[in-house]
Amino acid sequence: MNYKRLLYICLLPAFFFAGANFIYSKHWPYHFLRQLGVGGIASQIKNFGDDGLLGELFSDDLIARDRFSPDVVDRTALVDVVNAMATSRVDIRGIGNALRLIDSMSLRQLGQDKLTLSVVKYSLDGYIKEAYAYKLAAIGKQTATEITCATLIIPGSGSDQALAIAHRDERNYHYGILEPYSDCDIYVLIKPNEDYLSIAHNGKKLTDNAYINHLIGIGSSYSSRYVTDAVALMLELKKHYPQTIVTGLSQGGLPRCW
C-alpha cells in the first residue's frame, strides 16, 4: 500500500477546511494580513494616482527612438490613443473595394532610427486612417527607373518586429526574409503600438493587454486594423509598381487574399 499517497489524500481535505474556517472565523492574523493588503493598495492609489494604473499597463520594453505619438500622460490620453487604433471589422475578401485612398504616399526620414517612413492615408466605412511602413530601397538595381517591383512585408508575432526586419537584425526570426526581394523596393508594415507607432509612458511601451479587448469592445479589433493598413499600402503600391508582392511569417503570413 502506498502510505505516502494515502497521507496526501487525507491531508488535502484537512488543509482545505482549515483555510475555509480561517476565512470564515477570521481568527488572528486574518485582520492583520488584510490591513497590510488594503493599506498597500490604498497607499499606491493615494501616492501614484493615474501613474499606478499606467505603471501596470506600460510594462514592455520601448525600442523605437522615432515615434509618432508623444508620451501618454494620463488615462484620458491613453483612452484617446487606443480609440484611435479602431477601424471597421470587415471581410478581407471585400475590403479592397470598400477602402478608398485619400492621398498619395508620402515619405519622410527618421533621424534616430535611420530609416525612411512611408505613409498612406485612406478611408474605410467612415474612418480616416493612416498606414505606416518602413521603406527599404532596392539594392539590386542601380537607378529608380530599373525598379519594377515592390514587396510588402507583414511582420509576424512579437514586439517591434518591423524595426528588427528593417535593421536586418541577425538575431530575429525574420532574418533572411529580405534577400529574395533585393531587386524590389521593400515596405515593412508597422502594426499599431509597434515600432514607430509605439505608445509610450515613462520609458516603457503599452502592453497588448491594455487594448486588445478594448478594441473588440468598441466594435473593432487589433487584427482588422493592421490588415486594413496592409491593404491600403498594397493598393498604393500597385499604382506605382508593375509588380507587387506580399509576404510575411507567422502572424504576418496568415492574410492571403489581396
Phi and psi in degrees as GROMACS dihedral restraints (atoms count N, CA, C in turn):
[ dihedral_restraints ]
;  ai    aj    ak    al  type     phi  dphi    fc
    3     4     5     6     1   -86.0    20    10
    4     5     6     7     1    94.6    20    10
    6     7     8     9     1   -68.7    20    10
    7     8     9    10     1   -31.0    20    10
    9    10    11    12     1   -64.4    20    10
   10    11    12    13     1   -44.4    20    10
   12    13    14    15     1   -64.6    20    10
   13    14    15    16     1   -39.6    20    10
   15    16    17    18     1   -62.9    20    10
   16    17    18    19     1   -38.3    20    10
   18    19    20    21     1   -63.4    20    10
   19    20    21    22     1   -43.2    20    10
   21    22    23    24     1   -61.7    20    10
   22    23    24    25     1   -41.5    20    10
   24    25    26    27     1   -62.7    20    10
   25    26    27    28     1   -36.8    20    10
   27    28    29    30     1   -75.8    20    10
   28    29    30    31     1   -35.4    20    10
   30    31    32    33     1   -77.8    20    10
   31    32    33    34     1   -32.9    20    10
   33    34    35    36     1   -58.8    20    10
   34    35    36    37     1   -49.0    20    10
   36    37    38    39     1   -62.4    20    10
   37    38    39    40     1   -35.2    20    10
   39    40    41    42     1   -62.5    20    10
   40    41    42    43     1   -44.6    20    10
   42    43    44    45     1   -65.5    20    10
   43    44    45    46     1   -37.9    20    10
   45    46    47    48     1   -62.6    20    10
   46    47    48    49     1   -49.2    20    10
   48    49    50    51     1   -69.2    20    10
   49    50    51    52     1   -31.5    20    10
   51    52    53    54     1   -66.1    20    10
   52    53    54    55     1   -41.4    20    10
   54    55    56    57     1   -66.4    20    10
   55    56    57    58     1   -41.5    20    10
   57    58    59    60     1   -63.6    20    10
   58    59    60    61     1   -40.9    20    10
   60    61    62    63     1   -66.1    20    10
   61    62    63    64     1   -37.2    20    10
   63    64    65    66     1   -61.5    20    10
   64    65    66    67     1   -44.8    20    10
   66    67    68    69     1   -70.2    20    10
   67    68    69    70     1   -39.1    20    10
   69    70    71    72     1   -71.6    20    10
   70    71    72    73     1   -45.7    20    10
   72    73    74    75     1   -83.0    20    10
   73    74    75    76     1   -21.5    20    10
   75    76    77    78     1    58.4    20    10
   76    77    78    79     1    43.7    20    10
   78    79    80    81     1   -68.5    20    10
   79    80    81    82     1   159.9    20    10
   81    82    83    84     1   -59.0    20    10
   82    83    84    85     1   137.0    20    10
   84    85    86    87     1  -103.4    20    10
   85    86    87    88     1    35.8    20    10
   87    88    89    90     1   -54.9    20    10
   88    89    90    91     1   -54.1    20    10
   90    91    92    93     1   -64.8    20    10
   91    92    93    94     1   -35.3    20    10
   93    94    95    96     1   -63.7    20    10
   94    95    96    97     1   -46.4    20    10
   96    97    98    99     1   -65.1    20    10
   97    98    99   100     1   -38.6    20    10
   99   100   101   102     1   -65.8    20    10
  100   101   102   103     1   -40.1    20    10
  102   103   104   105     1   -63.4    20    10
  103   104   105   106     1   -38.2    20    10
  105   106   107   108     1   -60.1    20    10
  106   107   108   109     1   -45.4    20    10
  108   109   110   111     1   -66.3    20    10
  109   110   111   112     1   -49.5    20    10
  111   112   113   114     1   -63.5    20    10
  112   113   114   115     1   -42.1    20    10
  114   115   116   117     1   -61.4    20    10
  115   116   117   118     1   -41.0    20    10
  117   118   119   120     1   -64.1    20    10
  118   119   120   121     1   -43.9    20    10
  120   121   122   123     1   -66.1    20    10
  121   122   123   124     1   -46.5    20    10
  123   124   125   126     1   -60.5    20    10
  124   125   126   127     1   -41.0    20    10
  126   127   128   129     1   -63.8    20    10
  127   128   129   130     1   -40.6    20    10
  129   130   131   132     1   -64.1    20    10
  130   131   132   133     1   -44.5    20    10
  132   133   134   135     1   -64.1    20    10
  133   134   135   136     1   -42.8    20    10
  135   136   137   138     1   -65.6    20    10
  136   137   138   139     1   -42.4    20    10
  138   139   140   141     1   -81.1    20    10
  139   140   141   142     1   -31.6    20    10
  141   142   143   144     1  -112.8    20    10
  142   143   144   145     1   -23.5    20    10
  144   145   146   147     1    54.8    20    10
  145   146   147   148     1  -128.2    20    10
  147   148   149   150     1   -60.2    20    10
  148   149   150   151     1   -31.0    20    10
  150   151   152   153     1   -62.4    20    10
  151   152   153   154     1   -29.9    20    10
  153   154   155   156     1   -62.8    20    10
  154   155   156   157     1   -43.3    20    10
  156   157   158   159     1   -68.2    20    10
  157   158   159   160     1   -48.3    20    10
  159   160   161   162     1   -63.3    20    10
  160   161   162   163     1   -33.6    20    10
  162   163   164   165     1   -63.3    20    10
  163   164   165   166     1   -31.8    20    10
  165   166   167   168     1   -75.7    20    10
  166   167   168   169     1   -38.1    20    10
  168   169   170   171     1   -83.0    20    10
  169   170   171   172     1   -29.7    20    10
  171   172   173   174     1  -100.6    20    10
  172   173   174   175     1    92.4    20    10
  174   175   176   177     1  -132.4    20    10
  175   176   177   178     1    -5.1    20    10
  177   178   179   180     1   -87.9    20    10
  178   179   180   181     1   155.3    20    10
  180   181   182   183     1   -66.5    20    10
  181   182   183   184     1   140.1    20    10
  183   184   185   186     1  -101.1    20    10
  184   185   186   187     1   113.9    20    10
  186   187   188   189     1  -100.2    20    10
  187   188   189   190     1   -45.9    20    10
  189   190   191   192     1   -66.4    20    10
  190   191   192   193     1   135.3    20    10
  192   193   194   195     1   -94.2    20    10
  193   194   195   196     1   -35.4    20    10
  195   196   197   198     1   -92.5    20    10
  196   197   198   199     1   125.5    20    10
  198   199   200   201     1  -136.8    20    10
  199   200   201   202     1   149.3    20    10
  201   202   203   204     1   -72.1    20    10
  202   203   204   205     1   -46.3    20    10
  204   205   206   207     1   -98.9    20    10
  205   206   207   208     1   142.6    20    10
  207   208   209   210     1   -68.6    20    10
  208   209   210   211     1   165.6    20    10
  210   211   212   213     1   -59.7    20    10
  211   212   213   214     1   141.8    20    10
  213   214   215   216     1   -72.3    20    10
  214   215   216   217     1   133.2    20    10
  216   217   218   219     1  -108.2    20    10
  217   218   219   220     1   -21.5    20    10
  219   220   221   222     1  -156.2    20    10
  220   221   222   223     1   177.9    20    10
  222   223   224   225     1   -69.7    20    10
  223   224   225   226     1   -28.5    20    10
  225   226   227   228     1   -64.0    20    10
  226   227   228   229     1   -45.2    20    10
  228   229   230   231     1   -63.9    20    10
  229   230   231   232     1   -35.4    20    10
  231   232   233   234     1   -64.2    20    10
  232   233   234   235     1   -45.6    20    10
  234   235   236   237     1   -61.1    20    10
  235   236   237   238     1   -41.5    20    10
  237   238   239   240     1   -62.1    20    10
  238   239   240   241     1   -44.5    20    10
  240   241   242   243     1   -72.6    20    10
  241   242   243   244     1   -31.8    20    10
  243   244   245   246     1   -72.4    20    10
  244   245   246   247     1   -41.0    20    10
  246   247   248   249     1   -60.7    20    10
  247   248   249   250     1   -30.4    20    10
  249   250   251   252     1   -67.6    20    10
  250   251   252   253     1   -16.0    20    10
  252   253   254   255     1   -72.2    20    10
  253   254   255   256     1   -23.0    20    10
  255   256   257   258     1   -65.0    20    10
  256   257   258   259     1   146.4    20    10
  258   259   260   261     1  -150.8    20    10
  259   260   261   262     1   177.4    20    10
  261   262   263   264     1   -70.2    20    10
  262   263   264   265     1   147.0    20    10
  264   265   266   267     1   -92.8    20    10
  265   266   267   268     1   109.4    20    10
  267   268   269   270     1  -130.3    20    10
  268   269   270   271     1   161.8    20    10
  270   271   272   273     1   -71.2    20    10
  271   272   273   274     1   123.3    20    10
  273   274   275   276     1   -58.1    20    10
  274   275   276   277     1   -26.0    20    10
  276   277   278   279     1   -69.4    20    10
  277   278   279   280     1   -18.7    20    10
  279   280   281   282     1  -118.0    20    10
  280   281   282   283     1     4.0    20    10
  282   283   284   285     1   -67.7    20    10
  283   284   285   286     1   -31.0    20    10
  285   286   287   288     1   -63.3    20    10
  286   287   288   289     1   -28.9    20    10
  288   289   290   291     1   -82.9    20    10
  289   290   291   292     1   -27.5    20    10
  291   292   293   294     1   -87.0    20    10
  292   293   294   295     1   -24.2    20    10
  294   295   296   297     1   -85.4    20    10
  295   296   297   298     1   138.3    20    10
  297   298   299   300     1  -124.4    20    10
  298   299   300   301     1   129.0    20    10
  300   301   302   303     1   -78.3    20    10
  301   302   303   304     1   138.5    20    10
  303   304   305   306     1  -101.1    20    10
  304   305   306   307     1   -51.7    20    10
  306   307   308   309     1  -122.9    20    10
  307   308   309   310     1   158.2    20    10
  309   310   311   312     1   -69.6    20    10
  310   311   312   313     1   159.0    20    10
  312   313   314   315     1   -59.7    20    10
  313   314   315   316     1   134.8    20    10
  315   316   317   318     1  -112.0    20    10
  316   317   318   319     1   152.3    20    10
  318   319   320   321     1  -123.1    20    10
  319   320   321   322     1   143.7    20    10
  321   322   323   324     1  -146.1    20    10
  322   323   324   325     1   153.8    20    10
  324   325   326   327     1   -95.7    20    10
  325   326   327   328     1   135.7    20    10
  327   328   329   330     1   -98.4    20    10
  328   329   330   331     1   119.1    20    10
  330   331   332   333     1   -71.9    20    10
  331   332   333   334     1   -38.0    20    10
  333   334   335   336     1   -87.1    20    10
  334   335   336   337     1   -42.4    20    10
  336   337   338   339     1   -85.4    20    10
  337   338   339   340     1    -4.2    20    10
  339   340   341   342     1    58.0    20    10
  340   341   342   343     1    46.8    20    10
  342   343   344   345     1  -135.0    20    10
  343   344   345   346     1   161.1    20    10
  345   346   347   348     1   -96.0    20    10
  346   347   348   349     1   128.3    20    10
  348   349   350   351     1  -102.3    20    10
  349   350   351   352     1   130.8    20    10
  351   352   353   354     1  -110.4    20    10
  352   353   354   355     1   139.7    20    10
  354   355   356   357     1  -132.0    20    10
  355   356   357   358     1   133.1    20    10
  357   358   359   360     1  -127.5    20    10
  358   359   360   361     1   126.7    20    10
  360   361   362   363     1   -96.6    20    10
  361   362   363   364     1   138.2    20    10
  363   364   365   366     1  -148.8    20    10
  364   365   366   367     1   165.7    20    10
  366   367   368   369     1  -124.6    20    10
  367   368   369   370     1   146.7    20    10
  369   370   371   372     1  -153.6    20    10
  370   371   372   373     1   114.2    20    10
  372   373   374   375     1    53.0    20    10
  373   374   375   376     1    43.7    20    10
  375   376   377   378     1    90.6    20    10
  376   377   378   379     1   -13.2    20    10
  378   379   380   381     1   -89.8    20    10
  379   380   381   382     1   138.1    20    10
  381   382   383   384     1  -113.4    20    10
  382   383   384   385     1   120.8    20    10
  384   385   386   387     1  -133.3    20    10
  385   386   387   388     1   169.9    20    10
  387   388   389   390     1  -125.8    20    10
  388   389   390   391     1   137.5    20    10
  390   391   392   393     1  -105.6    20    10
  391   392   393   394     1   140.7    20    10
  393   394   395   396     1  -124.5    20    10
  394   395   396   397     1   145.8    20    10
  396   397   398   399     1  -152.5    20    10
  397   398   399   400     1   151.6    20    10
  399   400   401   402     1   -85.8    20    10
  400   401   402   403     1   129.7    20    10
  402   403   404   405     1  -100.4    20    10
  403   404   405   406     1   128.8    20    10
  405   406   407   408     1  -115.2    20    10
  406   407   408   409     1   117.5    20    10
  408   409   410   411     1   -67.9    20    10
  409   410   411   412     1   147.4    20    10
  411   412   413   414     1   -57.7    20    10
  412   413   414   415     1   136.7    20    10
  414   415   416   417     1  -108.3    20    10
  415   416   417   418     1    -4.7    20    10
  417   418   419   420     1   -94.6    20    10
  418   419   420   421     1    -2.7    20    10
  420   421   422   423     1  -121.8    20    10
  421   422   423   424     1   156.2    20    10
  423   424   425   426     1   -90.6    20    10
  424   425   426   427     1   -34.8    20    10
  426   427   428   429     1  -129.1    20    10
  427   428   429   430     1   160.2    20    10
  429   430   431   432     1   -62.9    20    10
  430   431   432   433     1   -32.5    20    10
  432   433   434   435     1   -68.4    20    10
  433   434   435   436     1   -20.4    20    10
  435   436   437   438     1   -81.4    20    10
  436   437   438   439     1   -14.4    20    10
  438   439   440   441     1   -83.8    20    10
  439   440   441   442     1   113.3    20    10
  441   442   443   444     1  -116.5    20    10
  442   443   444   445     1     5.8    20    10
  444   445   446   447     1  -142.1    20    10
  445   446   447   448     1   155.6    20    10
  447   448   449   450     1  -134.7    20    10
  448   449   450   451     1   140.0    20    10
  450   451   452   453     1  -117.7    20    10
  451   452   453   454     1   127.6    20    10
  453   454   455   456     1  -100.0    20    10
  454   455   456   457     1   121.7    20    10
  456   457   458   459     1  -104.4    20    10
  457   458   459   460     1   123.5    20    10
  459   460   461   462     1   -98.1    20    10
  460   461   462   463     1   113.3    20    10
  462   463   464   465     1   -62.1    20    10
  463   464   465   466     1   152.3    20    10
  465   466   467   468     1   -84.2    20    10
  466   467   468   469     1  -167.8    20    10
  468   469   470   471     1   -63.9    20    10
  469   470   471   472     1   151.6    20    10
  471   472   473   474     1   118.9    20    10
  472   473   474   475     1   163.2    20    10
  474   475   476   477     1   -83.6    20    10
  475   476   477   478     1   135.8    20    10
  477   478   479   480     1    53.4    20    10
  478   479   480   481     1    45.4    20    10
  480   481   482   483     1   -74.4    20    10
  481   482   483   484     1   -30.2    20    10
  483   484   485   486     1   -63.9    20    10
  484   485   486   487     1   -40.8    20    10
  486   487   488   489     1   -64.2    20    10
  487   488   489   490     1   -42.7    20    10
  489   490   491   492     1   -62.5    20    10
  490   491   492   493     1   -40.2    20    10
  492   493   494   495     1   -66.2    20    10
  493   494   495   496     1   -49.0    20    10
  495   496   497   498     1   -63.9    20    10
  496   497   498   499     1   -32.2    20    10
  498   499   500   501     1   -89.8    20    10
  499   500   501   502     1     4.7    20    10
  501   502   503   504     1    53.7    20    10
  502   503   504   505     1    48.8    20    10
  504   505   506   507     1   -69.6    20    10
  505   506   507   508     1   115.4    20    10
  507   508   509   510     1   -68.2    20    10
  508   509   510   511     1   -18.4    20    10
  510   511   512   513     1   -83.8    20    10
  511   512   513   514     1   -12.4    20    10
  513   514   515   516     1   -85.7    20    10
  514   515   516   517     1   146.6    20    10
  516   517   518   519     1   -70.2    20    10
  517   518   519   520     1   -12.1    20    10
  519   520   521   522     1   -82.6    20    10
  520   521   522   523     1    -8.4    20    10
  522   523   524   525     1   -55.4    20    10
  523   524   525   526     1   130.1    20    10
  525   526   527   528     1   103.0    20    10
  526   527   528   529     1   -11.9    20    10
  528   529   530   531     1   -70.7    20    10
  529   530   531   532     1   -20.5    20    10
  531   532   533   534     1   -81.1    20    10
  532   533   534   535     1   -29.3    20    10
  534   535   536   537     1   -57.4    20    10
  535   536   537   538     1   -41.1    20    10
  537   538   539   540     1   -65.8    20    10
  538   539   540   541     1   -13.2    20    10
  540   541   542   543     1  -117.1    20    10
  541   542   543   544     1    28.4    20    10
  543   544   545   546     1   -64.0    20    10
  544   545   546   547     1   -23.2    20    10
  546   547   548   549     1   -83.7    20    10
  547   548   549   550     1    -4.2    20    10
  549   550   551   552     1  -110.5    20    10
  550   551   552   553     1   152.8    20    10
  552   553   554   555     1   -69.6    20    10
  553   554   555   556     1   136.1    20    10
  555   556   557   558     1  -114.2    20    10
  556   557   558   559     1   133.3    20    10
  558   559   560   561     1  -119.4    20    10
  559   560   561   562     1   121.6    20    10
  561   562   563   564     1  -104.3    20    10
  562   563   564   565     1   110.8    20    10
  564   565   566   567     1   -59.0    20    10
  565   566   567   568     1   137.5    20    10
  567   568   569   570     1  -104.9    20    10
  568   569   570   571     1   116.8    20    10
  570   571   572   573     1   -79.2    20    10
  571   572   573   574     1   159.0    20    10
  573   574   575   576     1   -55.3    20    10
  574   575   576   577     1   139.0    20    10
  576   577   578   579     1    59.7    20    10
  577   578   579   580     1    27.1    20    10
  579   580   581   582     1  -127.9    20    10
  580   581   582   583     1   148.0    20    10
  582   583   584   585     1    54.3    20    10
  583   584   585   586     1  -123.7    20    10
  585   586   587   588     1   -59.9    20    10
  586   587   588   589     1   -27.3    20    10
  588   589   590   591     1   -94.1    20    10
  589   590   591   592     1    13.9    20    10
  591   592   593   594     1   -58.4    20    10
  592   593   594   595     1   137.4    20    10
  594   595   596   597     1   -98.9    20    10
  595   596   597   598     1   120.4    20    10
  597   598   599   600     1  -123.3    20    10
  598   599   600   601     1   155.2    20    10
  600   601   602   603     1  -156.5    20    10
  601   602   603   604     1   124.0    20    10
  603   604   605   606     1    55.5    20    10
  604   605   606   607     1    40.0    20    10
  606   607   608   609     1    80.6    20    10
  607   608   609   610     1     9.6    20    10
  609   610   611   612     1  -128.0    20    10
  610   611   612   613     1   158.0    20    10
  612   613   614   615     1  -101.3    20    10
  613   614   615   616     1   148.9    20    10
  615   616   617   618     1   -63.6    20    10
  616   617   618   619     1   130.9    20    10
  618   619   620   621     1   -75.9    20    10
  619   620   621   622     1   149.4    20    10
  621   622   623   624     1   -66.5    20    10
  622   623   624   625     1   -19.7    20    10
  624   625   626   627     1   -63.5    20    10
  625   626   627   628     1   -18.7    20    10
  627   628   629   630     1   -79.8    20    10
  628   629   630   631     1   -16.6    20    10
  630   631   632   633     1  -134.0    20    10
  631   632   633   634     1   -19.3    20    10
  633   634   635   636     1   -56.6    20    10
  634   635   636   637     1   -55.3    20    10
  636   637   638   639     1   -70.8    20    10
  637   638   639   640     1   -33.4    20    10
  639   640   641   642     1   -60.5    20    10
  640   641   642   643     1   -45.0    20    10
  642   643   644   645     1   -64.3    20    10
  643   644   645   646     1   -39.5    20    10
  645   646   647   648     1   -63.0    20    10
  646   647   648   649     1   -39.4    20    10
  648   649   650   651     1   -65.6    20    10
  649   650   651   652     1   -24.9    20    10
  651   652   653   654     1  -101.8    20    10
  652   653   654   655     1    16.5    20    10
  654   655   656   657     1    87.5    20    10
  655   656   657   658     1    17.1    20    10
  657   658   659   660     1  -124.3    20    10
  658   659   660   661     1  -163.4    20    10
  660   661   662   663     1  -165.7    20    10
  661   662   663   664     1   152.9    20    10
  663   664   665   666     1   -62.3    20    10
  664   665   666   667     1   -44.0    20    10
  666   667   668   669     1   -63.5    20    10
  667   668   669   670     1   -41.7    20    10
  669   670   671   672     1   -63.2    20    10
  670   671   672   673     1   -32.7    20    10
  672   673   674   675     1   -68.6    20    10
  673   674   675   676     1   -48.5    20    10
  675   676   677   678     1   -72.4    20    10
  676   677   678   679     1   -25.5    20    10
  678   679   680   681     1   -70.9    20    10
  679   680   681   682     1   -42.5    20    10
  681   682   683   684     1   -66.7    20    10
  682   683   684   685     1   -36.0    20    10
  684   685   686   687     1   -60.1    20    10
  685   686   687   688     1   -43.4    20    10
  687   688   689   690     1   -64.3    20    10
  688   689   690   691     1   -40.2    20    10
  690   691   692   693     1   -64.9    20    10
  691   692   693   694     1   -42.4    20    10
  693   694   695   696     1   -60.6    20    10
  694   695   696   697     1   -43.9    20    10
  696   697   698   699     1   -62.1    20    10
  697   698   699   700     1   -42.5    20    10
  699   700   701   702     1   -66.5    20    10
  700   701   702   703     1   -40.0    20    10
  702   703   704   705     1   -61.7    20    10
  703   704   705   706     1   -38.4    20    10
  705   706   707   708     1   -68.5    20    10
  706   707   708   709     1   -41.7    20    10
  708   709   710   711     1   -63.5    20    10
  709   710   711   712     1   -35.5    20    10
  711   712   713   714     1   -63.4    20    10
  712   713   714   715     1   -22.8    20    10
  714   715   716   717     1   -75.3    20    10
  715   716   717   718     1   -21.8    20    10
  717   718   719   720     1  -115.3    20    10
  718   719   720   721     1   -15.4    20    10
  720   721   722   723     1  -128.5    20    10
  721   722   723   724     1   135.4    20    10
  723   724   725   726     1   -61.9    20    10
  724   725   726   727     1   -31.4    20    10
  726   727   728   729     1  -129.0    20    10
  727   728   729   730     1   133.9    20    10
  729   730   731   732     1  -129.7    20    10
  730   731   732   733     1   146.7    20    10
  732   733   734   735     1  -133.1    20    10
  733   734   735   736     1   142.0    20    10
  735   736   737   738     1  -119.4    20    10
  736   737   738   739     1   132.4    20    10
  738   739   740   741     1  -147.4    20    10
  739   740   741   742     1   169.0    20    10
  741   742   743   744     1   173.7    20    10
  742   743   744   745     1   172.2    20    10
  744   745   746   747     1  -124.8    20    10
  745   746   747   748     1   156.1    20    10
  747   748   749   750     1    54.5    20    10
  748   749   750   751     1  -127.1    20    10
  750   751   752   753     1   -55.7    20    10
  751   752   753   754     1   -33.8    20    10
  753   754   755   756     1   -75.7    20    10
  754   755   756   757     1   -10.6    20    10
  756   757   758   759     1   -97.6    20    10
  757   758   759   760     1    -2.4    20    10
  759   760   761   762     1   -75.0    20    10
  760   761   762   763     1   -45.9    20    10
  762   763   764   765     1   -68.3    20    10
  763   764   765   766     1   122.2    20    10
  765   766   767   768     1  -119.3    20    10
  766   767   768   769     1    -6.9    20    10
  768   769   770   771     1  -105.1    20    10
  769   770   771   772     1   114.3    20    10
